[in-house]
């Protein structure tokens, strides 16, 4: 996109903010606001800085109310989801936290945006946007019935599948993982995850620390996950093996309790593991050790900066854990 077009997007968003501020007093501004929103956010790699999302959320509420009244607002909701979904969490997170997305208007709006016959871009934008609501939606179960939860997760699952079929864009993959791991962290929500959606776990390996979904770090402290995945394995769902491999690769991030559980669980099933399974665990760990080594080598070898010291400690912890896994390798299969 040319600089001229970028400037036009920024100016459109600036005018949108000013127009939305007058909507409550004069509904005449409604149509200009719609046109300015569509003009501000494009699907070609550029978006204006969003900052405080209050104006977008105010307009989203209006669109959802219109939708409940029977009007079609897919295009406008898509633009809002796209604008917010593409924005970094530290840019819009505080503003989003002020709005309760568990209230029926917004929760139902999310479900509607993810419906099977919704426009592809609306579904994809909503999948990306959901990464910002990970804690708000999945950190509690007190607000939701099992039916409402299943409806949202089922529609999210189908939308993720359809979206990733056409694009493996890194932010889309990360957003999908953020939601999956948020669901996994919750004993209430994890029961809603469709069996086929565990295929997302294959995208976890090799993610840089700064791109690791925040929900992953909650899982690193959650001792109820491994028993749940063992139960899934008993009924033929293969989520346990990729998760255990990922846990070994992220060994330094695990809480003491989860690290102990991981070791005991892997030893406990060692005699039933095939050599290829343990080799998969090992190769995943080796890949992570190599990734960390590459980060260390990108600095001066004599550097004592805080970041390089942390990386060296991480490599040491991984190498120690790798030795334990090597002992398991010797008795597997």
KELO-208473 format. One line per 3 residues: their letters; for each residue y, z, x of N, C-alpha, C. Coordinates in steps of 0.05 Angstrom, whole numbers. Each point is the difference from the previous one (the first is absolute). Layout:
# KELO-208473
A) Y/Z/X/Y/Z/X/Y/Z/X | ... $
***
This chain:
# KELO-208473
XXX) -24/0/17/24/0/-17/25/0/18 | 19/-17/-7/24/-2/16/17/25/-2 | 18/4/19/18/23/0/17/0/-25 $
XXX) 8/-24/-9/16/-2/-24/-15/10/-24 | -25/-7/-2/-16/10/-23/-5/30/2 | -4/10/24/-3/29/4/25/15/-10 $
XXX) 23/-10/8/24/12/-9/3/-1/-30 | -9/-21/-12/2/-3/-29/-18/21/-14 | -24/6/12/-18/20/-11/13/28/2 $
XXX) 12/5/23/14/26/3/22/4/-20 | 16/-21/-3/23/1/-18/-10/3/-29 | -22/-14/-7/-11/2/-27/-8/28/-6 $
XXX) -13/13/20/-10/28/-5/24/19/-2 | 20/-5/16/24/17/-1/13/-2/-28 | 2/-24/-10/11/-4/-27/-18/12/-21 $
XXX) -26/-3/4/-19/12/-19/5/30/-3 | 4/14/22/5/29/-1/25/6/-17 | 21/-16/5/25/5/-15/-3/-6/-30 $
XXX) -15/-21/-6/-4/-7/-28/-17/21/-14 | -22/9/13/-17/20/-12/15/26/-7 | 19/6/17/16/24/-4/15/-1/-27 $
XXX) 5/-24/-11/15/-3/-25/-18/-6/-24 | -26/0/4/-18/-8/-22/1/20/-23 | 2/26/7/-1/20/-21/24/-2/-19 $
XXX) 22/-10/10/24/-2/-17/4/-27/-13 | -13/-20/12/4/-27/-11/-25/-17/5 | -15/-6/-21/-25/-15/3/4/-29/7 $
XXX) 25/-9/-1/7/-28/7/-9/-5/29 | 0/21/16/-6/-3/29/-30/-4/5 | -16/1/-21/-29/-1/3/-9/-27/12 $
XXX) 9/-22/-11/-9/-26/10/10/-5/29 | 25/6/7/8/-3/28/-17/16/19 | -7/24/-9/-17/17/18/-27/-13/4 $
XXX) -12/-11/-20/-26/-14/2/2/-23/20 | 21/-16/-2/3/-23/17/5/8/29 | 16/21/4/6/10/27/-25/11/13 $
XXX) -17/14/-15/-25/11/11/-18/-22/9 | -4/-20/-16/-17/-23/7/11/-14/25 | 26/-1/2/13/-14/23/-2/16/25 $
XXX) -3/27/-2/1/17/24/-26/0/15 | -23/0/-14/-25/5/14/-18/-25/-3 | -8/-11/24/-15/-24/1/-27/6/13 $
XXX) -19/-18/-6/-27/3/12/-3/-17/26 | 21/-1/15/-2/-17/24/7/16/26 | -4/26/-1/2/15/25/26/15/3 $
XXX) 20/-3/-18/25/15/4/5/16/-25 | 9/24/4/9/17/-22/24/16/9 | 19/5/-17/23/17/7/-10/29/4 $
XXX) 16/14/15/-6/29/4/4/14/-27 | -21/15/-8/1/13/-27/14/26/1 | -7/17/20/13/26/1/-8/17/-24 $
XXX) 20/13/-12/-4/16/-24/-10/-18/-23 | -24/5/-10/-11/-18/-21/8/7/-28 | 20/18/-4/7/10/-26/6/-23/-19 $
XXX) 16/-19/8/8/-22/-17/-24/-17/-9 | -17/-6/19/-24/-15/-7/-18/15/-19 | -2/26/4/-17/16/-18/12/3/-28 $
XXX) 27/1/-1/14/1/-26/-6/-26/-15 | 1/-22/14/-4/-26/-13/-30/-3/-7 | -18/11/17/-28/-1/-7/-6/15/-26 $
XXX) 13/23/-4/-4/15/-25/8/-17/-24 | 23/-14/3/9/-17/-22/-20/-23/-6 | -10/-12/22/-20/-21/-4/-25/10/-13 $
XXX) -9/23/7/-25/11/-11/5/8/-30 | 23/9/-6/6/6/-28/1/-26/-17 | 12/-21/12/-1/-26/-14/-28/-9/-4 $
XXX) -17/4/20/-28/-9/-1/-15/15/-22 | 5/26/-2/-13/15/-21/9/-10/-28 | 24/-11/-1/11/-11/-25/-10/-28/-6 $
XXX) -17/-11/18/-12/-27/-5/12/-23/16 | 21/6/17/12/-22/15/-15/-3/27 | -1/-25/9/-14/-6/25/20/5/23 $
XXX) -8/17/19/18/7/22/-15/-3/27 | -21/-16/0/-17/-2/24/16/-9/25 | 17/-20/-3/15/-10/24/18/21/11 $
XXX) 14/14/-17/19/21/10/-15/23/13 | -21/9/-13/-16/22/11/-13/-8/27 | -8/-25/2/-10/-11/25/20/3/22 $
XXX) 25/-8/-6/22/1/20/5/28/9 | -1/19/-19/5/28/8/-24/11/16 | -24/-6/-8/-24/9/15/0/-12/28 $
XXX) 8/-26/2/1/-13/26/21/13/18 | 24/5/-11/22/12/16/-8/27/10 | -12/17/-17/-7/27/8/-26/0/17 $
XXX) -19/-17/-7/-25/0/15/3/-9/28 | 18/-19/5/5/-10/27/17/19/17 | 14/18/-13/18/19/15/-17/22/13 $
XXX) 7/8/24/-14/22/14/2/26/-16 | -21/16/3/0/26/-14/23/18/6 | 8/0/26/23/17/7/26/-10/-10 $
XXX) 1/-24/-11/24/-12/-11/3/8/-30 | -22/-1/-14/1/4/-30/-15/25/-10 | -16/13/18/-17/21/-9/14/23/-13 $
XXX) 22/9/10/15/22/-12/9/-6/-28 | 10/-24/-4/10/-8/-26/-23/-3/-20 | -23/-11/9/-23/-3/-18/-11/27/-8 $
XXX) 2/20/18/-11/26/-6/15/14/-22 | 25/-9/-6/16/13/-21/-8/-10/-28 | -16/-21/-1/-9/-10/-26/-29/6/-4 $
XXX) -7/8/-24/-28/8/-6/-15/-25/-10 | -16/-11/18/-16/-24/-8/-25/7/-15 | -5/26/-5/-22/7/-16/8/1/-30 $
XXX) 26/-2/-6/7/0/-28/-9/-26/-13 | -7/1/-26/-13/-23/-12/14/-27/3 | 27/0/-2/14/-26/2/-6/-14/27 $
XXX) 1/15/22/-4/-12/26/-30/-4/6 | -17/19/-7/-28/-3/5/-11/-24/-16 | 7/-2/-25/-9/-23/-16/12/-26/10 $
XXX) 24/2/11/12/-24/11/-15/-10/25 | -10/19/16/-16/-8/23/-26/-13/-9 | -13/12/-20/-25/-11/-10/5/-28/-11 $
XXX) 22/-4/-14/5/-26/-12/5/-21/21 | 14/8/22/6/-18/21/-25/-9/15 | -21/16/-1/-25/-6/14/-21/-12/-18 $
XXX) 7/-6/-25/-20/-12/-19/-10/-26/10 | -24/-8/-9/-13/-24/10/16/-26/-5 | 15/-1/-22/14/-25/-6/30/1/9 $
XXX) 7/21/16/27/1/10/4/-21/22 | 25/-10/4/5/-19/22/-10/11/27 | -11/-18/16/-11/8/26/20/15/17 $
XXX) 24/-9/1/20/13/17/7/27/-10 | 0/4/-26/6/26/-11/-22/20/8 | -25/-9/-2/-22/18/8/1/6/30 $
XXX) 5/-20/16/1/5/29/23/18/7 | 24/-4/-12/23/17/5/-6/29/-8 | -14/4/-22/-6/27/-10/-21/13/18 $
XXX) -19/-14/10/-20/11/19/15/10/25 | 20/-15/10/15/8/23/17/24/-7 | 13/0/-23/17/22/-8/-14/26/-3 $
XXX) -25/0/-8/-16/24/-5/-3/17/25 | 3/-12/23/-3/16/25/21/23/1 | 23/-5/-13/21/21/0/-6/23/-19 $
XXX) -19/-4/-18/-5/20/-21/-26/15/5 | -11/-4/24/-26/11/7/-2/30/-6 | 19/16/11/-1/29/-4/7/7/-29 $
XXX) 20/-13/-12/9/7/-26/-22/-5/-21 | -14/-22/2/-21/-7/-19/-27/14/5 | -8/-1/26/-27/8/6/-3/28/12 $
XXX) 23/12/5/0/28/10/-5/20/-21 | -2/-8/-25/-5/18/-22/-18/-14/-21 | -14/17/-16/-15/-12/-22/7/13/-26 $
XXX) 19/18/0/7/15/-24/12/-16/-22 | 12/-23/8/15/-16/-20/-18/-21/-13 | -23/-6/11/-15/-24/-8/-26/7/-13 $
XXX) -7/-15/-21/-27/0/-11/-17/-19/17 | -26/4/-2/-17/-18/16/3/-29/-9 | 5/-4/-26/3/-27/-10/25/-14/11 $
XXX) 22/14/2/25/-11/11/-4/-6/30 | -12/19/13/-5/-4/29/-17/-24/5 | -22/-2/-15/-18/-23/4/13/-26/-6 $
XXX) 17/-1/-20/15/-24/-7/17/-10/23 | 16/19/11/18/-7/23/-16/-10/24 | -21/15/7/-15/-6/25/-15/-26/-4 $
XXX) -12/-5/-23/-14/-25/-5/18/-24/2 | 24/2/-11/19/-22/1/11/-4/28 | 4/23/14/9/-2/28/-22/-14/16 $
XXX) -25/8/-4/-22/-12/16/-2/-30/-3 | 2/-9/-25/-1/-29/-5/24/-14/12 | 23/12/-2/25/-12/11/-1/-1/31 $
XXX) -12/20/12/-3/0/29/-18/-23/9 | -22/-3/-14/-19/-21/6/13/-27/-3 | 14/-5/-22/13/-26/-4/22/-4/20 $
XXX) 15/21/7/22/-4/19/-10/-6/28 | -20/15/9/-11/-4/27/-15/-26/3 | -9/-12/-22/-13/-26/1/20/-21/10 $
XXX) 25/3/-7/20/-20/7/18/7/24 | -1/26/7/17/8/23/-11/25/13 | -1/0/26/-7/24/16/25/11/14 $
XXX) 22/-3/-13/25/9/12/-2/30/7 | 8/8/24/-5/27/9/10/22/-18 | 23/-4/-12/11/21/-18/-17/2/-25 $
XXX) -10/-22/-10/-17/1/-24/-26/14/7 | -12/-5/23/-25/14/8/6/30/3 | 22/6/13/6/29/5/5/14/-27 $
XXX) 14/-14/-18/5/12/-26/-26/5/-15 | -19/-19/1/-25/3/-13/-16/24/11 | 1/2/27/-14/23/13/13/26/-7 $
XXX) 27/1/-1/14/24/-7/-9/11/-27 | -2/-18/-20/-9/8/-26/-30/8/0 | -17/-16/13/-28/7/1/-4/28/11 $
XXX) 13/6/23/-4/26/13/13/22/-16 | 21/-6/-15/12/20/-18/-20/7/-22 | -13/-20/-10/-20/5/-21/-24/16/12 $
XXX) -8/-8/24/-23/13/13/5/29/5 | 25/7/7/7/28/6/-2/18/-24 | 1/-11/-24/0/16/-24/-28/1/-13 $
XXX) -11/24/-4/-26/1/-14/1/-11/-28 | 23/1/-13/3/-11/-27/2/-31/1 | 17/-11/17/5/-28/0/-23/-16/13 $
XXX) -13/11/20/-20/-15/15/-23/-10/-17 | -5/15/-22/-22/-8/-18/7/-26/-14 | 25/-8/0/8/-25/-14/-2/-25/17 $
XXX) -4/3/26/0/-23/19/-25/-17/-6 | 5/-26/-7/-23/-17/-5/-17/-4/26 | -26/-3/-3/-17/-3/23/9/-22/18 $
XXX) 8/-23/-11/7/-23/16/25/4/16 | 16/20/-6/26/3/14/-3/15/26 | -24/10/6/-4/13/26/1/-21/22 $
XXX) 0/-26/-8/2/-21/21/26/2/15 | 20/14/-10/26/3/13/-3/16/26 | -21/16/2/-3/17/24/-2/-16/26 $
XXX) -8/-25/-3/-3/-17/25/27/-6/13 | 21/4/-15/27/-6/11/11/24/16 | -14/23/0/11/23/12/-1/-1/31 $
XXX) -21/-11/11/-4/1/29/21/-16/15 | 10/13/21/19/-14/17/29/2/-9 | 6/16/-21/27/3/-9/15/18/20 $
XXX) 24/-9/8/16/16/18/8/26/-14 | 5/21/16/7/26/-11/24/-1/-19 | 21/-15/8/24/-1/-17/-4/-15/-26 $
XXX) -22/-15/-2/-5/-15/-25/-22/14/-17 | -11/21/10/-21/14/-14/11/12/-26 | -12/-6/-23/11/11/-25/2/30/0 $
XXX) 21/11/-11/3/29/-1/-23/14/-15 | -11/-14/-20/-23/12/-14/-24/3/17 | -2/-15/22/-23/3/18/0/27/13 $
XXX) 24/10/7/1/26/13/-8/23/-18 | 4/-4/-26/-10/21/-19/-31/-1/0 | -11/-24/1/-29/-3/0/-12/12/26 $
XXX) 15/-1/21/-10/11/26/-4/30/-2 | 12/13/-21/-2/29/-3/-18/8/-24 | -12/-20/-13/-13/5/-25/-31/1/4 $
XXX) -12/23/-3/-28/3/5/-17/-8/-25 | 12/-8/-22/-16/-7/-23/-7/-30/0 | 12/-15/19/-4/-30/-1/-28/-8/9 $
XXX) -9/10/23/-26/-8/11/-23/5/-20 | -1/24/-12/-21/5/-20/1/-20/-23 | 24/-7/-9/3/-19/-22/-11/-27/8 $
XXX) 6/-9/25/-9/-26/9/-30/0/5 | -11/22/7/-29/3/2/-14/-4/-27 | 13/11/-21/-11/-3/-27/1/-30/-8 $
XXX) 22/-13/7/3/-29/-6/-22/-16/14 | -5/8/25/-21/-15/15/-27/3/-13 | -6/23/-11/-26/4/-13/-4/-18/-24 $
XXX) 23/-9/-12/-3/-18/-23/6/-29/8 | 0/-6/27/2/-27/9/27/-11/6 | 21/18/1/27/-9/6/6/5/29 $
XXX) 6/-21/15/3/3/29/29/6/7 | 8/25/-4/26/9/9/-3/20/23 | -23/13/1/-5/21/20/2/-10/29 $
XXX) -14/-22/5/-2/-10/28/27/-9/11 | 16/-16/-14/26/-7/11/19/24/2 | -3/19/-18/18/24/1/-7/17/25 $
XXX) -26/4/4/-8/16/23/9/-13/26 | -3/-26/2/9/-15/24/30/4/4 | 15/-1/-22/29/4/1/7/28/9 $
XXX) -15/20/-10/5/28/7/-5/5/30 | -21/-12/11/-4/3/28/23/-13/16 | 9/-23/-9/22/-13/15/26/16/-2 $
XXX) 3/16/-21/25/15/-3/-5/30/5 | -20/5/16/-9/28/6/23/19/7 | 19/-9/17/22/19/8/18/8/-24 $
XXX) -1/-15/-22/18/6/-22/-13/19/-20 | -27/4/2/-14/16/-19/6/29/2 | 1/14/-23/2/29/2/-26/11/13 $
XXX) 1/24/9/-23/12/13/-24/0/-19 | 5/7/-25/-22/1/-20/-13/-27/-4 | 17/-21/-3/-11/-27/-4/-14/-10/24 $
XXX) 11/6/24/-13/-9/25/-28/12/2 | -2/26/-6/-26/14/1/-19/-12/-20 | 10/-5/-25/-16/-12/-21/-10/-27/8 $
XXX) 17/-16/13/-7/-27/8/-23/1/20 | 2/18/20/-22/3/19/-26/8/-13 | 2/21/-16/-25/10/-13/-12/-20/-18 $
XXX) 17/-15/-15/-11/-20/-19/-14/-23/15 | 13/-9/22/-11/-22/15/-26/8/14 | -1/25/11/-25/10/11/-21/3/-21 $
XXX) 8/9/-24/-19/5/-21/-14/-25/-10 | 13/-23/2/-12/-25/-9/-8/-17/23 | 1/11/25/-4/-17/23/-27/-13/0 $
XXX) -21/14/-7/-27/-12/1/-4/-21/-21 | 17/0/-21/-3/-21/-20/18/-23/4 | 18/2/20/19/-21/6/-13/-22/16 $
XXX) 6/-25/-7/-9/-22/17/16/-2/25 | -11/-11/21/15/-3/25/25/-17/-4 | -2/-19/-19/24/-17/-4/22/15/-13 $
XXX) -7/20/-17/21/16/-13/15/17/21 | -16/14/17/13/16/20/15/-18/20 | -10/-23/5/14/-19/18/27/-8/-13 $
XXX) 1/-2/-27/25/-6/-14/19/23/4 | -9/25/-3/17/23/5/12/-1/28 | -18/-6/19/8/0/28/20/-22/6 $
XXX) -5/-24/-11/18/-22/6/27/5/-12 | 1/13/-24/25/7/-12/16/20/17 | -15/20/10/13/19/19/10/-14/25 $
XXX) -16/-17/11/7/-14/25/25/-17/-5 | 2/-13/-23/23/-16/-7/25/18/-1 | -2/24/-11/23/18/-1/8/10/27 $
XXX) -20/6/17/6/9/27/14/-22/15 | -9/-25/-4/13/-23/14/28/-4/-10 | 4/4/-26/27/-3/-11/19/21/12 $
XXX) -9/25/2/17/21/12/4/-6/30 | -20/-10/13/3/-6/29/21/-22/3 | 0/-20/-18/19/-21/2/29/11/-4 $
XXX) 3/19/-18/26/12/-4/9/15/25 | -19/14/12/7/15/24/8/-19/22 | -14/-22/4/6/-19/21/25/-16/-5 $
XXX) 10/1/-24/26/-14/-6/23/16/11 | -5/26/8/20/17/12/-5/0/30 | 20/10/15/-5/4/28/-21/21/4 $
XXX) -18/-4/18/-23/18/4/9/28/8 | 24/3/12/9/26/8/17/13/-21 | 3/-12/-23/18/10/-20/-10/27/-12 $
XXX) 19/19/-3/-7/25/-12/16/4/-26 | 8/-23/-12/13/2/-26/-19/13/-20 | 12/12/-20/-16/15/-21/-21/-19/-12 $
XXX) 8/-25/-6/-18/-18/-14/-25/-6/18 | 5/-4/26/-23/-8/17/-18/25/5 | 12/24/0/-16/24/3/-18/3/-24 $
XXX) 11/-5/-24/-17/2/-24/-22/-21/0 | 6/-24/9/-20/-21/1/-23/7/19 | 7/12/23/-21/8/19/-17/22/-11 $
XXX) 12/19/-14/-16/21/-13/-18/-12/-21 | 10/-19/-15/-16/-13/-21/-24/-14/12 | 5/-15/22/-22/-14/13/-21/20/10 $
XXX) 9/23/11/-19/20/9/-17/11/-22 | 12/5/-23/-14/11/-23/-20/-21/-11 | 8/-25/0/-18/-21/-9/-24/-3/19 $
XXX) 5/1/26/-22/-3/19/-20/23/-2 | 9/24/-5/-18/23/-4/-17/-4/-26 | 13/-9/-21/-15/-5/-25/-20/-23/4 $
XXX) 8/-19/16/-18/-23/5/-25/9/14 | 2/20/17/-23/11/14/-20/12/-20 | 11/14/-20/-17/12/-20/-14/-22/-16 $
XXX) 15/-21/-7/-12/-22/-14/-22/-14/16 | 4/-1/27/-20/-12/18/-26/16/-2 | 2/26/-2/-25/16/-3/-14/-6/-26 $
XXX) 15/-5/-21/-12/-7/-26/-13/-28/3 | 12/-18/14/-11/-27/4/-28/1/12 | -5/20/17/-25/1/14/-23/8/-19 $
XXX) 6/12/-22/-22/8/-18/-1/-16/-26 | 19/-17/-4/2/-16/-25/-22/-21/-1 | -9/-5/-25/-18/-23/-4/-28/5/10 $
***
